[in-house]
Amino acid sequence: MLVLRFLVAAAVLAAPVLAAGTIPKEEYRARRDALRKALPDGVTVLFGRTGKEVAPFRTTFLQEPNFFYLTGWREPGAILVLAAQEETLFLPARDPKAEVYTGRRVGPGDPDAAEITGFESILPVEQFESRLSKLLESHRKVYALTGASAEERLRAMLPLREIADAAEPIWRLRLKKSPREVELIQQSVDASIEGHLAAWKRIAPGSYEYQAAAAMVGAWLGLGCERSAYPPIVASGSNATVLHYDANTRRMDSGDLLLIDAAAECSGYAADITRTVPVNGRFTPRQQELYEIVLGAQKAAIAAVKPGATLDKGTSNSVNDAAYDYINSHGKDRQGQPLGKYVLHTTSHHVGLDVHDGGKLFRHGPLESGMVITVEPGIYIPDEGLGIRIEDVVLVTESGRKVLSSALPK
């Protein structure tokens, strides 16, 4: 364990002090203005989550990300309506009986509602349908997040109206991060690093995957983060060949590799970090050979990150291909075949309010300064019981890239 302990001790000396952050209300307003300019011919309607989407008492309330991006509003039951010359936030009335359980909510009639929400126009949700009908007298289209339950509600209200998808124009705004967003993502990355270091301290032959997971999650919750950005993947031995393994129940043995893909969500923004470490602190020669191939592939892919590069396959400036080509041209499997067939996923995705920001919608566009992506090459060889992935969070800059998670050793 000497090598791993040294890396942990060195990183802990530089441990950051984290604080919860917020986006200024003016920035949310600027986002709404940008969306209204992008959709000038219609009325945009976004429904916030109600809190009834999951079983009661199973999880804390988590706002719909697009709604949150445009409003910063964290309470349930709200509705946002945007038109060319109007923006209105509809809020549910306060319920004193419910507030015994939830705490005080902000209601549409509260004298400080405008200051708290950042909206000048705040109305009760009961007035939503009448106000929408009035706006549609002078607007042809309705924009909403299609495919969601909210769309069904709108179609029931407006059976003869065209309802267009608002997802793409919102995603286009979300992909380029503001300086403040980058700061908040860096906070999540820093907390995630502390979590990985805490997990490394807990790793030992005979311990269990869930013990490492508990140490990690406890670290970033202790730093004030709201939650994990996704269910932690703590995969030892052959479990690491399962890409989204999250049972975290196996006992770790000497000689195993442990793949940890886990990160925090702080102030609404996600991180996404993976490291693969030896449980007993030492790689076997074969483990080290394969690890160094993945590390070399990651270095090649990170070097390819710059404005104009793509995340897609088959282009001359592909971040994905830089990693794949390196892996496929270095090392062999037990049958003497190239390792490319053991690359089971693409190398990058965007990161932000969602850990996979933009989903598949914007995997194909060129990178621009201000975008934040992952770089995560991996190889997974079931007949050797080995899975190795190394993942960092990378900011695209005007001149190239900055690795936001570089403080976590590799």
C-alpha positions in Angstrom: 0.0 0.0 0.0 3.0 2.3 0.1 2.5 3.9 -3.3 -1.2 4.5 -2.8 -0.7 5.9 0.7 2.0 8.3 -0.6 -0.4 9.6 -3.3 -3.2 10.0 -0.8 -1.0 11.9 1.7 0.4 14.2 -1.0 -3.1 15.1 -2.2 -4.5 15.6 1.2 -1.9 18.3 1.9 -3.5 20.4 -0.8 -7.1 19.7 0.2 -9.4 22.6 -0.7 -11.8 24.5 1.5 -15.2 24.3 -0.3 -18.3 26.5 0.0 -21.7 26.2 -1.5 -22.2 28.6 -4.4 -25.0 30.2 -6.4 -25.6 31.7 -9.8 -26.5 35.4 -9.7 -30.2 36.2 -10.5 -29.0 38.4 -13.4 -27.4 35.4 -15.1 -30.7 33.4 -14.9 -32.4 36.4 -16.4 -29.9 36.7 -19.2 -30.5 33.0 -20.0 -34.2 33.5 -20.3 -33.6 36.6 -22.5 -31.4 34.4 -24.8 -34.1 31.7 -25.1 -36.8 34.2 -25.9 -34.6 35.6 -28.7 -34.0 32.1 -29.9 -37.8 31.3 -30.0 -39.4 34.7 -30.9 -42.5 33.2 -32.6 -44.0 31.3 -29.7 -44.7 30.9 -26.0 -42.3 28.6 -24.1 -43.8 26.7 -21.2 -41.7 24.7 -18.8 -43.1 22.8 -15.8 -40.9 22.4 -12.7 -41.1 19.1 -10.9 -43.9 18.6 -8.4 -42.1 16.3 -6.0 -44.5 13.5 -6.8 -42.3 12.0 -9.5 -40.7 9.7 -7.0 -42.0 7.7 -4.0 -42.3 9.9 -0.9 -39.4 9.8 1.6 -37.2 8.0 -1.0 -35.1 11.0 -2.1 -34.8 14.7 -1.7 -36.5 17.0 -4.2 -34.5 17.6 -7.3 -35.6 20.2 -9.8 -35.9 19.5 -13.5 -32.5 20.6 -14.9 -33.8 22.8 -17.8 -36.2 24.5 -15.5 -33.5 25.1 -13.0 -31.1 26.4 -15.6 -33.6 29.1 -16.6 -34.9 30.0 -13.1 -32.6 28.8 -10.3 -35.8 27.8 -8.6 -35.6 24.8 -6.2 -39.1 24.5 -4.8 -41.7 22.1 -6.4 -44.8 22.9 -8.4 -43.7 26.0 -10.3 -44.4 26.8 -14.0 -42.3 29.1 -16.2 -43.9 31.0 -19.2 -41.7 33.0 -21.6 -42.9 35.0 -24.5 -41.4 37.8 -26.6 -42.1 40.5 -24.1 -43.0 38.6 -21.0 -41.6 36.2 -18.4 -43.8 34.9 -15.6 -43.2 32.5 -12.8 -46.3 30.7 -11.5 -46.1 29.5 -8.0 -48.4 27.2 -5.9 -50.2 28.8 -3.0 -48.7 28.2 0.4 -50.1 25.3 2.4 -49.6 25.8 6.2 -50.4 22.1 6.9 -47.9 20.8 4.4 -45.3 23.3 5.6 -45.2 21.5 9.0 -43.4 18.7 7.0 -41.6 20.7 4.3 -40.8 24.0 6.0 -41.9 27.4 4.7 -42.4 27.7 1.0 -42.5 30.9 -1.1 -46.0 31.8 -2.3 -47.2 34.0 -5.1 -48.6 36.6 -2.7 -45.5 36.9 -0.5 -44.2 40.5 -0.5 -40.6 39.4 -0.9 -41.4 36.8 -3.7 -39.9 39.0 -6.5 -36.7 39.6 -4.6 -36.3 35.9 -3.7 -37.1 34.5 -7.2 -35.7 37.2 -9.4 -39.0 37.5 -11.3 -41.0 40.7 -11.5 -44.1 38.9 -12.7 -45.2 36.2 -10.2 -48.7 34.7 -10.4 -50.6 31.8 -8.7 -50.5 28.5 -10.7 -54.3 28.7 -10.8 -54.0 31.6 -13.3 -51.6 29.7 -15.6 -54.2 28.4 -18.1 -56.0 31.8 -18.5 -52.7 33.7 -18.9 -51.4 31.1 -21.5 -54.6 31.5 -23.5 -54.2 35.2 -23.5 -50.6 35.0 -24.8 -51.6 32.6 -27.5 -53.9 35.1 -29.0 -50.8 36.8 -30.4 -48.4 33.8 -30.7 -48.6 30.9 -33.1 -46.4 28.2 -31.5 -46.1 26.6 -28.1 -42.6 25.4 -27.1 -42.2 22.7 -24.4 -40.0 19.8 -23.4 -41.6 17.2 -25.6 -41.7 13.6 -24.5 -42.3 14.6 -20.9 -45.5 14.3 -18.9 -45.9 18.0 -19.1 -46.3 17.8 -22.8 -49.4 15.6 -22.3 -50.8 18.2 -20.0 -50.3 20.9 -22.7 -51.8 18.7 -25.5 -54.9 18.1 -23.4 -55.2 21.9 -22.9 -54.4 22.8 -26.5 -55.4 19.9 -28.8 -55.3 22.1 -31.9 -52.0 23.8 -31.3 -48.6 22.9 -32.6 -46.3 22.0 -29.7 -42.6 22.2 -30.7 -39.6 20.9 -28.7 -37.8 23.5 -26.7 -35.0 21.0 -25.7 -32.5 21.8 -28.4 -32.4 25.6 -28.0 -32.1 25.2 -24.3 -29.3 22.6 -24.6 -27.4 25.0 -26.9 -27.4 27.6 -24.2 -26.5 25.0 -21.5 -23.4 23.6 -23.3 -21.2 26.7 -23.0 -20.6 27.4 -19.4 -20.3 30.8 -17.9 -17.3 31.7 -15.7 -19.6 31.2 -12.6 -20.7 27.8 -13.8 -17.1 26.7 -14.3 -16.4 27.8 -10.7 -19.3 25.7 -9.5 -18.2 22.7 -11.5 -14.7 23.1 -10.1 -16.2 23.0 -6.6 -17.9 19.7 -7.4 -14.7 18.4 -8.9 -12.7 19.4 -5.8 -15.3 17.7 -3.5 -15.1 14.6 -5.7 -11.4 14.5 -5.4 -11.7 14.5 -1.6 -14.2 11.6 -1.9 -11.8 9.6 -4.0 -8.9 10.2 -1.5 -11.2 9.1 1.3 -12.1 5.9 -0.5 -8.4 5.2 -1.2 -7.7 5.4 2.6 -10.5 2.8 3.1 -9.3 0.3 0.5 -7.6 -2.9 1.8 -7.7 -6.6 1.0 -10.7 -8.1 2.8 -12.7 -4.8 2.8 -15.9 -4.4 0.8 -16.8 -2.1 -2.1 -19.5 -0.5 -0.2 -17.1 0.6 2.5 -15.1 2.5 0.0 -18.3 4.0 -1.4 -19.4 5.1 2.0 -16.2 6.8 2.7 -16.4 8.7 -0.6 -20.0 9.8 -0.3 -19.5 10.8 3.3 -16.6 13.0 2.3 -18.5 15.1 -0.2 -21.6 15.3 1.9 -19.4 16.6 4.7 -18.2 19.3 2.4 -21.8 20.5 1.8 -22.6 18.9 -1.5 -26.2 17.9 -2.0 -25.8 14.4 -3.4 -23.8 12.1 -5.6 -24.0 13.1 -9.2 -24.9 9.5 -10.1 -24.9 6.1 -8.2 -21.2 5.4 -7.3 -19.5 2.7 -9.3 -17.1 0.9 -7.0 -16.1 -2.2 -9.0 -13.4 -4.6 -8.0 -12.0 -7.5 -10.0 -14.3 -8.7 -12.8 -17.1 -6.3 -11.7 -15.0 -3.6 -13.4 -15.9 -5.1 -16.8 -19.6 -4.1 -16.2 -19.7 -0.5 -17.3 -22.5 0.7 -14.9 -22.0 -1.8 -12.1 -23.4 -0.2 -8.9 -24.2 -3.0 -6.5 -21.0 -2.3 -4.6 -21.2 -5.5 -2.5 -18.1 -7.6 -3.4 -15.2 -8.2 -1.0 -12.0 -6.8 -2.4 -9.0 -9.2 -2.5 -5.3 -8.7 -2.8 -4.4 -8.7 -6.5 -7.6 -7.1 -7.5 -7.9 -3.8 -9.3 -10.6 -1.4 -8.1 -12.4 0.9 -10.6 -14.1 3.8 -8.9 -16.3 6.0 -11.1 -18.0 8.4 -8.7 -18.4 12.1 -8.2 -20.3 14.8 -6.3 -23.1 17.2 -7.2 -22.6 20.5 -5.5 -24.8 23.6 -6.0 -26.7 21.7 -8.7 -23.6 21.0 -10.8 -22.1 17.6 -11.4 -18.6 16.2 -11.7 -17.5 12.9 -13.2 -14.2 11.2 -12.2 -12.9 7.7 -12.5 -9.7 6.2 -11.2 -8.5 2.5 -11.2 -6.2 1.5 -8.4 -4.7 -1.8 -7.1 -6.4 -3.0 -3.9 -3.1 -4.0 -2.3 -1.2 -0.9 -3.5 0.8 -2.6 -6.2 0.0 -3.4 -9.9 0.9 -6.8 -11.3 3.1 -6.5 -14.5 0.0 -7.2 -16.7 -2.1 -4.7 -14.8 0.5 -2.1 -15.1 1.0 -2.7 -18.8 -2.7 -2.3 -19.5 -3.1 0.7 -17.1 -0.3 2.5 -18.8 -2.0 1.9 -22.2 -5.2 3.5 -20.9 -3.3 6.3 -19.4 -1.4 6.9 -22.7 -4.7 6.9 -24.5 -6.1 9.5 -22.1 -3.1 11.7 -22.5 -3.5 11.5 -26.3 -7.2 12.3 -26.1 -6.7 15.3 -23.7 -4.1 16.7 -26.1 -6.7 16.6 -28.8 -9.2 18.7 -26.9 -9.4 22.2 -28.3 -12.0 24.5 -30.0 -13.1 22.8 -33.3 -12.3 19.3 -32.2 -15.2 16.8 -32.0 -16.3 14.1 -29.7 -17.5 11.9 -32.5 -15.9 9.0 -34.3 -14.4 9.2 -37.8 -13.4 12.9 -38.0 -9.8 14.2 -38.5 -9.9 16.0 -35.1 -11.8 13.4 -33.0 -11.1 13.2 -29.3 -12.6 9.7 -29.3 -10.4 8.5 -32.1 -7.2 9.8 -30.5 -7.9 7.5 -27.5 -9.1 4.5 -29.6 -6.2 4.6 -32.0 -3.7 4.7 -29.1 -5.3 1.7 -27.4 -5.6 -0.3 -30.6 -2.0 0.3 -31.5 -0.5 -0.5 -28.1 -0.5 -3.9 -26.4 -2.3 -7.2 -27.2 -4.8 -9.6 -25.6 -4.0 -13.1 -24.6 -4.6 -14.3 -28.2 -2.2 -11.7 -29.6 -5.0 -9.5 -31.0 -5.2 -5.7 -30.8 -7.0 -4.2 -27.8 -9.4 -2.0 -29.8 -12.3 -4.5 -29.5 -12.2 -4.1 -25.7 -13.1 -0.4 -26.0 -16.8 -0.5 -25.3 -17.8 3.2 -25.0 -17.0 6.6 -26.4 -14.3 8.7 -24.8 -16.2 11.9 -23.9 -19.5 13.6 -23.0 -20.5 17.0 -21.8 -20.8 17.8 -18.0 -22.9 20.4 -16.2 -26.3 20.4 -14.5 -26.5 16.8 -15.7 -23.6 14.4 -15.5 -24.3 13.7 -19.2 -25.1 17.2 -20.2 -26.9 17.4 -23.6 -27.4 13.6 -23.7 -26.7 12.4 -27.3 -28.1 15.5 -28.8 -24.8 17.4 -28.9 -22.2 14.6 -29.2 -21.6 15.5 -32.8 -20.9 19.2 -32.7 -17.5 20.9 -32.6 -16.1 21.9 -29.2 -16.1 25.6 -28.2 -14.3 27.5 -25.5 -16.4 27.3 -22.3 -17.6 23.7 -22.8 -16.8 21.2 -20.1 -16.4 17.5 -21.1 -15.0 14.3 -19.7 -12.1 12.3 -21.2 -12.5 8.7 -20.1 -10.9 6.0 -22.2 -11.2 2.4 -20.9 -10.6 -1.2 -21.8 -12.7 -4.1 -20.5 -11.3 -7.7 -20.9 -13.7 -10.2 -19.3 -11.5 -13.3 -19.8 -8.8 -11.6 -17.8 -11.2 -10.2 -15.3 -9.9 -6.7 -15.9 -11.6 -3.4 -16.4 -9.5 -0.1 -16.4 -10.9 3.4 -16.9 -9.4 6.8 -16.2 -11.6 9.8 -16.4 -11.1 13.5 -15.9 -13.2 16.7 -16.2 -11.8 19.0 -18.9 -12.6 22.6 -19.7 -12.2 23.7 -23.3 -10.3 27.0 -23.4 -9.6 29.4 -26.2 -6.1 28.0 -26.6 -6.8 24.3 -25.8 -7.9 22.8 -22.5 -7.6 22.8 -18.8 -8.0 19.6 -16.7 -10.1 20.6 -13.8 -9.5 17.3 -11.9 -5.7 17.2 -12.3 -5.2 17.4 -8.5 -6.3 13.7 -8.2 -3.2 11.5 -8.8 -3.0 9.0 -11.6 
